[in-house]
Amino acid sequence: MNAPPKAIAGVSTFVDDRIGAGNFLKRNLRKVFPDHWSFLLGEIALYSFIILLLTGTFLTFWFKPSMGEVVYTGNYAPLYGVKMSEAYASALHISFDVRGGLLMRQIHHWAALLFVGGMTVHMLRIFFTGAYRKPRELNWIIGILLLSLALLEGLTGYSLPDDLLSGAGLRITQGVAQSIPIVGTYVSFFLFGGEYPGHDVISRFYSIHILLIPGILLALVSAHMILMWVQKHTQMPGKNRTDKNVVGAPFYPAFMIKSGAFFLFTFGVIALLGTFAQINPIWLFGPYTPADISAGSQPDWYMGFLEGALRLMPSWEINFLGHTVTLSVLIPALVPLGLVMTGLALYPFLEQWVTGDRREHHVADRPRNNPHRTSIGIAGMTFYGILWLLGANDEISANFHLDLYTTTWFGRIAIFVGPAIAYWITYRVCIGLQRKDAEVLSHGVESGVIKRLPNGQYIEVHTPAAEDIAEHIRGKKEIPVLESAEDGEGIPPKGARSPLGRLRAKMSQAYGTDHVPLTDGHHEEGHEEEHAGVGAGDRKELH
Amino acid sequence: MTEHNEYPESGRVRERVLGTPPADAPIIDTDPIRAPEGVPGVIPQDPVKARKAERLVSLLFLVTFLAGAGFIASYVMFQVGTIGKTATSNYALGGTLALALLALAAGLTVWVRQVMPKYNLVQERHEMRSDDGTREYVKETFLQGADESGFVKHRLLRRTLLLAAAPLGLAPLVLLKDLGPLPGTSLRHTVWGEPTKNGKPRRLVVEGTGQPIRAADFNSPGGILSVVPEGYEEDLNALAKATLILLKFRPEEIKSGTNKNWTHDGIVAYSKICTHVGCPAALYEQTTHHILCPCHQSTFDAADGARVVFGPAARPLPQLPIGIDEEGYLVAKSDFKVPVGPSFWERGDAEAEARENAS
């Protein structure tokens, strides 16, 4: 093509004449985006968000956020003539009287699950590859905010249909709010417009769910994208990839078409789920009443860890001077969430404090190459995972024929022991994987060719690793360690004299010490092709 | 966008417009990313394979077209209403939508991977921070502006501005006050304590049917009955605090935790609202007399004053004093002596107070 078609050229000229968009496009049309499968995880969340906005808007056309009582006269026969809130009746109306309504409702719900899921795995990817490091700390914090808001968004949306199941979630939310010391009763009365359940909470949650939080989410998502764009995406280690460049495919045309395709894949898969995997069949639950509940009530997956925390907690309550502090509600409602979110938000800064590393990083770490970080991450995941699993302990107990209380006790112990074990195992696995890497570099890879030597010994011929693999491995970076060695007169450096300073130096030493330095295989050029197989001494030194 | 492309077909030699880069030089001088054919980093596809891929892509796009048309047709053809019809409509709409989206996605992916060139472009990164000169300039400008504005020099101006902002900042908070009434002591009472219209004690009625319960007829060995206050059968606010579970024991089964004065002929009434976070404690195990809350598995011993035997709840389910009226129906003798439901800051040790008042 020699010239852009008139339609495009005309519009472009019109726009450029007025806002000078050419300069922006000149810089950005061929912006390079690095490629790795794990970079797609965040896109799942982004596209789920778009799907949520689309389907959510559709649902608002029919949904009536009112707790006013009506008698159901719609098409769903089993509930005909039953008194219920207008919210529940309109949710039934969407499901049974609006063509595509049920589909949109189910897509909306599945997209919500995938939204939080996508964010979570994306966040884990960022954590384990150290992609939160300078200069990306701000975007990391925006991400944590997004995740927290998404939980709140899910909670408010889940409550809207006003069915028996969502009401149970709302009741628990109210019980937790009420337990907050000093202000709890007031918080609850202001939120619900008086006593629980009142007549206001659905309409209040509605405006929070469709306006307030989505507005903030949209703003933060935009900021997240802009920062990513400005700072350029991180890349995985590999040939010619450094902290000073970015290697990959151009935005126009390859990356934008690929992203479009991935949006459609995400939408397609969610549409499949919304079609064939029934979710939240509210018509089976019946209208909400605070007097009833169905056994085996389960929240959406992202609330599971809070539910599990509530279930594990022993019955602690303090009474003093006529006041009550309900630790059995407060601790599980606030501590795990607080630990996880605060820990995540602070981690980039704690790591900087420990390593003293103030450099910019644009090449992602392989998780094995920072074993302590990876172990901390896995320990955190174990902590979360145990709580999450125990949020369904009644289902586990029923399906696996275990004693209910035994599962609770298992959880109470595992929540402390599990993360420690996970930390240790992960650390060993990381070191093991590093050794494997070192071996690949220094000895090459097994070629599958067995050779018999004149003296009768069998050896397997090793060949050097393929270049891309070798370069990927060589991308390992040293983790800086704080200077803490005493000088000639036995005086430690300034920062390491206080108790905190000593601790910091010790942690830095542990965090940064490389136990498996890579030795590049070149020093044994002559031997490189052949190494003795099983039982040979030079393999042993690696273990 | 650049103007040297304006008359490409006239055959004239393109003239360079002042201020634009020459046609044969890279557009961007800092980032060497312009990569025409044959330049490293852009590896074209084999034309034969690309043509083959084109056929596949077109096929997938055709599938999208057909599925999209099918979606619209399904909307027109399949009505909703009954469960069966809704299910059919849902499968037809969702199936065609998913197929259309997935086929389009697959088509685009094949297009990118097998028709477009493979890319391995390299772009430079620059440190995020601005250079020292810029920083210095910004600092100077900031100081100059602050000086010019007089904000620093004119103390009165500065202080009154801060003063002026304070009430405006508080206003939105104040506005929220009418979100709800103040709690007062409302959490300490339930409708069981409120006088009835005819001045007689309030009857216990069965949840759902509204039938009053004749003590002589009530026999629930092995079961619990969900009970609500007469006159408030559909008042959710009342039910959220006043719903009961009713059980009948043989006299020898009742242990000391249960107040026998508040029972009638072995019939005991406890609040159904769990003292943990307020779910209805709806499950009952006959052999152990355990009441179980399905939300977080707080377990209460119904024979022993509903004391907690397991789980996160910290207090027993409050017991309601019950008796019978002249017709033999179960009635509440008074309100609960302690607040029902989840704990709250102002609650205090209401059980201890109640014991003191009783003795």
Interface residues (C-beta under 8 A of the other chain):
Chain A: N2 A3 P4 A9 S12 T13 D16 A21 G22 L25 K26 R27 R30 K31 V32 E69 N75 Y76 A77 K83 S95 F96 D97 V98 R99 G100 G101 L102 L103 Q106 I107 P135 A168 R171 I172 Q174 G175 V176 Q178 S179 I180 P181 I182 V183 G184 T185 Y186 S188 F189 F190 L191 F192 G193 G194 E195 Y196 P197 G198 D200 Q231 K232 N240 D243 K244 N245 V246 V247 G248 A249 P250 P253 A254 I257 K258 G260 A261 F262 F263 L264 F265 F267 G268 V269 A271 L272 G274 T275 F276 Y288 T289 P290 A291 D292 I293 S294 A295 G296 S297 E307 L310 R311 L312 M313 P314 S315 W316 E317 N319 L321 G322 H323 T324 V325 T326 S328 V329 P332 E360 H362 N393 D394 L404 Y405 T408
Chain B: M1 T2 N5 P8 E9 I27 I28 D31 I33 R34 A35 Y75 F78 Q79 V80 G81 T82 I83 T86 S89 N90 Y91 L93 G94 G95 L97 A98 L99 L101 L102 L104 A105 A106 L108 T109 W111 V112 M116 Y119 N120 L121 V122 Q123 E124 R125 E127 M128 L176 L179 G180 P181 L182 P183 S186 L187 E207 S226 V228 E234 L236 N237 L239 A240 K241 T243 K272 I273 H276 V277 G278 C279 P280 A282 L283 P294 C295 H296 Q297 S298 V308 F310 G311 P312 A313 A314 R315 G341 P342 S343 F344 W345 E346 R347 G348 D349 A352
